[in-house]
Amino acid sequence: WQRGHGLGRITTNNLAVNYTFKAPPRTKKTAPKNLSQEDKEELESVKQNKGAYVDFDVPLNVSAGYNLNFTRTYLGGVDTVLIKHTINIKGDVSITKKLKVGVDTYYDFIAGKVNYTTFDLYYDLHCWEFSATGIPCGRRKRDTLTLNVKASILQDLRLQRRRSWIDQ
């Protein structure tokens, strides 16, 4: 106690604030009736994995988050406090009933620059779907193009092209 050593030491503190705005849907959704067992399973799968489902009825979705992180560590025998605070802005918009584009970007206030920005494109082709994802700038440039069948039974049937910063 006399040397300044206590029972414990706080090494990490984090503060996160997030906000999401979703425009009201274009149409009112009604619960489907008389579903087959396969349709019920697919609906349950969509509910559990909402990130894999593209909702075209919501024309605008924007979210923003602020993160402040303090880490106390010893670097070279010196007690050091590392501070990191970032803001993340993510959004997507349905241009048509079958075309949706999105962007996701992080800004680091300490470094004074954008960490990375991701652009997404999704196009519904009735029985097929096309998606493109890309990070156009920075050290970890990459892009992915995917064309696949929407039917869950044929989910492994896809054509995909990937280019990564590792390949260059």
C-alpha positions as a Markdown table, in Angstrom:
| # | Residue | x | y | z |
|---|---|---|---|---|
| 1 | Trp | 0.0 | 0.0 | 0.0 |
| 2 | Gln | 2.8 | 2.4 | 0.8 |
| 3 | Arg | 4.4 | 2.0 | -2.6 |
| 4 | Gly | 1.3 | 2.8 | -4.5 |
| 5 | His | 0.3 | -0.8 | -5.3 |
| 6 | Gly | -3.3 | -1.6 | -4.6 |
| 7 | Leu | -5.5 | -4.6 | -4.9 |
| 8 | Gly | -6.1 | -4.1 | -8.6 |
| 9 | Arg | -5.4 | -1.9 | -11.6 |
| 10 | Ile | -7.8 | -0.6 | -14.3 |
| 11 | Thr | -6.1 | -1.3 | -17.6 |
| 12 | Thr | -9.0 | -0.7 | -20.2 |
| 13 | Asn | -11.9 | 1.7 | -20.4 |
| 14 | Asn | -14.3 | 1.9 | -23.3 |
| 15 | Leu | -17.2 | 4.2 | -24.2 |
| 16 | Ala | -19.4 | 3.5 | -27.2 |
| 17 | Val | -22.4 | 5.4 | -28.4 |
| 18 | Asn | -24.4 | 4.3 | -31.4 |
| 19 | Tyr | -27.4 | 5.6 | -33.3 |
| 20 | Thr | -29.4 | 4.0 | -36.1 |
| 21 | Phe | -32.0 | 5.6 | -38.4 |
| 22 | Lys | -34.3 | 3.5 | -40.6 |
| 23 | Ala | -36.7 | 5.1 | -43.0 |
| 24 | Pro | -40.2 | 3.7 | -42.8 |
| 25 | Pro | -40.9 | 0.8 | -45.2 |
| 26 | Arg | -42.4 | 1.4 | -48.6 |
| 27 | Thr | -45.1 | -1.1 | -48.0 |
| 28 | Lys | -46.7 | -2.6 | -44.9 |
| 29 | Lys | -45.6 | -6.2 | -44.3 |
| 30 | Thr | -48.1 | -8.9 | -43.4 |
| 31 | Ala | -47.3 | -12.2 | -41.9 |
| 32 | Pro | -47.2 | -15.0 | -44.5 |
| 33 | Lys | -49.9 | -17.6 | -44.1 |
| 34 | Asn | -49.9 | -21.4 | -45.0 |
| 35 | Leu | -46.2 | -21.8 | -45.2 |
| 36 | Ser | -44.6 | -25.1 | -45.9 |
| 37 | Gln | -42.1 | -26.5 | -43.5 |
| 38 | Glu | -39.2 | -25.6 | -45.8 |
| 39 | Asp | -40.5 | -22.0 | -46.0 |
| 40 | Lys | -40.8 | -21.8 | -42.2 |
| 41 | Glu | -37.2 | -23.0 | -41.8 |
| 42 | Glu | -36.0 | -20.4 | -44.3 |
| 43 | Leu | -37.9 | -17.6 | -42.6 |
| 44 | Glu | -36.4 | -18.7 | -39.2 |
| 45 | Ser | -32.9 | -18.7 | -40.8 |
| 46 | Val | -33.5 | -15.1 | -42.1 |
| 47 | Lys | -34.6 | -14.0 | -38.6 |
| 48 | Gln | -31.5 | -15.5 | -37.0 |
| 49 | Asn | -29.0 | -14.1 | -39.6 |
| 50 | Lys | -30.4 | -10.6 | -40.6 |
| 51 | Gly | -27.0 | -9.5 | -41.9 |
| 52 | Ala | -27.3 | -12.1 | -44.8 |
| 53 | Tyr | -30.7 | -10.8 | -45.8 |
| 54 | Val | -31.2 | -7.6 | -47.9 |
| 55 | Asp | -34.4 | -5.8 | -47.1 |
| 56 | Phe | -35.4 | -3.8 | -50.2 |
| 57 | Asp | -38.6 | -2.4 | -48.5 |
| 58 | Val | -36.6 | -0.1 | -46.3 |
| 59 | Pro | -35.3 | 2.6 | -48.7 |
| 60 | Leu | -32.7 | 4.2 | -46.3 |
| 61 | Asn | -30.7 | 2.9 | -43.4 |
| 62 | Val | -28.0 | 5.0 | -41.7 |
| 63 | Ser | -26.1 | 4.2 | -38.5 |
| 64 | Ala | -23.3 | 6.1 | -36.7 |
| 65 | Gly | -21.2 | 5.1 | -33.8 |
| 66 | Tyr | -18.5 | 6.8 | -31.7 |
| 67 | Asn | -16.0 | 4.7 | -29.8 |
| 68 | Leu | -13.5 | 6.0 | -27.2 |
| 69 | Asn | -11.0 | 3.5 | -25.8 |
| 70 | Phe | -8.3 | 4.0 | -23.0 |
| 71 | Thr | -5.7 | 1.4 | -22.5 |
| 72 | Arg | -3.1 | 1.5 | -19.8 |
| 73 | Thr | 0.0 | -0.6 | -20.4 |
| 74 | Tyr | 3.8 | -0.7 | -19.8 |
| 75 | Leu | 5.9 | 0.1 | -22.9 |
| 76 | Gly | 9.6 | -0.1 | -22.3 |
| 77 | Gly | 9.1 | -0.1 | -18.6 |
| 78 | Val | 7.1 | 3.2 | -18.7 |
| 79 | Asp | 3.5 | 3.3 | -17.6 |
| 80 | Thr | 1.7 | 4.5 | -20.8 |
| 81 | Val | -1.9 | 5.4 | -21.6 |
| 82 | Leu | -3.0 | 4.7 | -25.2 |
| 83 | Ile | -6.1 | 6.6 | -26.4 |
| 84 | Lys | -8.1 | 5.7 | -29.5 |
| 85 | His | -11.3 | 7.3 | -30.6 |
| 86 | Thr | -13.1 | 6.6 | -33.8 |
| 87 | Ile | -16.3 | 7.3 | -35.6 |
| 88 | Asn | -18.1 | 4.8 | -37.8 |
| 89 | Ile | -20.7 | 5.8 | -40.4 |
| 90 | Lys | -22.6 | 3.1 | -42.2 |
| 91 | Gly | -25.5 | 3.4 | -44.6 |
| 92 | Asp | -27.4 | 1.9 | -47.5 |
| 93 | Val | -30.1 | 3.1 | -49.8 |
| 94 | Ser | -32.4 | 1.2 | -52.1 |
| 95 | Ile | -32.2 | 3.0 | -55.4 |
| 96 | Thr | -34.8 | 0.8 | -57.0 |
| 97 | Lys | -36.8 | -2.2 | -55.6 |
| 98 | Lys | -34.1 | -4.5 | -56.8 |
| 99 | Leu | -30.9 | -2.4 | -56.4 |
| 100 | Lys | -29.3 | -1.4 | -53.1 |
| 101 | Val | -26.0 | 0.4 | -52.5 |
| 102 | Gly | -24.1 | 0.9 | -49.3 |
| 103 | Val | -21.0 | 2.4 | -47.7 |
| 104 | Asp | -19.2 | 1.8 | -44.4 |
| 105 | Thr | -16.4 | 4.0 | -43.2 |
| 106 | Tyr | -14.3 | 4.5 | -40.1 |
| 107 | Tyr | -12.4 | 7.7 | -39.2 |
| 108 | Asp | -9.6 | 7.6 | -36.5 |
| 109 | Phe | -9.3 | 11.0 | -34.8 |
| 110 | Ile | -5.9 | 10.2 | -33.3 |
| 111 | Ala | -4.4 | 9.3 | -36.7 |
| 112 | Gly | -6.4 | 12.0 | -38.4 |
| 113 | Lys | -7.4 | 9.8 | -41.3 |
| 114 | Val | -10.0 | 7.4 | -42.6 |
| 115 | Asn | -9.0 | 3.8 | -41.6 |
| 116 | Tyr | -11.0 | 2.1 | -44.4 |
| 117 | Thr | -14.1 | 2.5 | -46.5 |
| 118 | Thr | -16.1 | -0.3 | -47.9 |
| 119 | Phe | -18.6 | 0.0 | -50.8 |
| 120 | Asp | -21.4 | -2.5 | -51.3 |
| 121 | Leu | -23.7 | -3.2 | -54.2 |
| 122 | Tyr | -26.6 | -5.7 | -54.2 |
| 123 | Tyr | -28.8 | -6.5 | -57.2 |
| 124 | Asp | -31.8 | -8.8 | -57.1 |
| 125 | Leu | -32.1 | -10.8 | -60.3 |
| 126 | His | -35.3 | -12.7 | -59.4 |
| 127 | Cys | -34.0 | -16.3 | -58.9 |
| 128 | Trp | -30.4 | -15.1 | -58.8 |
| 129 | Glu | -28.6 | -12.3 | -56.9 |
| 130 | Phe | -25.5 | -10.3 | -57.6 |
| 131 | Ser | -23.3 | -8.6 | -55.0 |
| 132 | Ala | -20.1 | -6.6 | -55.1 |
| 133 | Thr | -18.0 | -5.4 | -52.2 |
| 134 | Gly | -14.9 | -3.4 | -52.4 |
| 135 | Ile | -12.3 | -1.5 | -50.4 |
| 136 | Pro | -11.0 | 0.9 | -53.1 |
| 137 | Cys | -8.1 | 2.6 | -51.2 |
| 138 | Gly | -5.7 | 2.0 | -48.4 |
| 139 | Arg | -3.2 | -0.8 | -47.7 |
| 140 | Arg | -5.8 | -3.5 | -47.8 |
| 141 | Lys | -7.5 | -2.9 | -51.1 |
| 142 | Arg | -9.8 | -5.7 | -52.2 |
| 143 | Asp | -12.9 | -6.5 | -54.1 |
| 144 | Thr | -15.4 | -9.4 | -54.4 |
| 145 | Leu | -18.0 | -10.1 | -57.0 |
| 146 | Thr | -20.5 | -12.8 | -56.5 |
| 147 | Leu | -23.4 | -14.2 | -58.6 |
| 148 | Asn | -25.4 | -16.9 | -56.9 |
| 149 | Val | -28.8 | -18.7 | -56.9 |
| 150 | Lys | -31.2 | -17.4 | -54.2 |
| 151 | Ala | -32.8 | -20.8 | -53.5 |
| 152 | Ser | -31.5 | -22.2 | -50.2 |
| 153 | Ile | -31.2 | -25.7 | -51.5 |
| 154 | Leu | -28.8 | -24.5 | -54.2 |
| 155 | Gln | -26.8 | -22.0 | -52.0 |
| 156 | Asp | -23.5 | -23.6 | -53.0 |
| 157 | Leu | -24.1 | -22.8 | -56.6 |
| 158 | Arg | -22.2 | -19.5 | -57.1 |
| 159 | Leu | -19.7 | -17.8 | -59.3 |
| 160 | Gln | -17.2 | -15.7 | -57.3 |
| 161 | Arg | -14.2 | -13.5 | -58.1 |
| 162 | Arg | -12.0 | -12.1 | -55.4 |
| 163 | Arg | -9.0 | -9.8 | -55.5 |
| 164 | Ser | -7.2 | -9.0 | -52.4 |
| 165 | Trp | -4.2 | -6.9 | -51.3 |
| 166 | Ile | -2.4 | -10.1 | -50.6 |
| 167 | Asp | -2.7 | -11.1 | -54.3 |
| 168 | Gln | -1.1 | -7.9 | -55.6 |
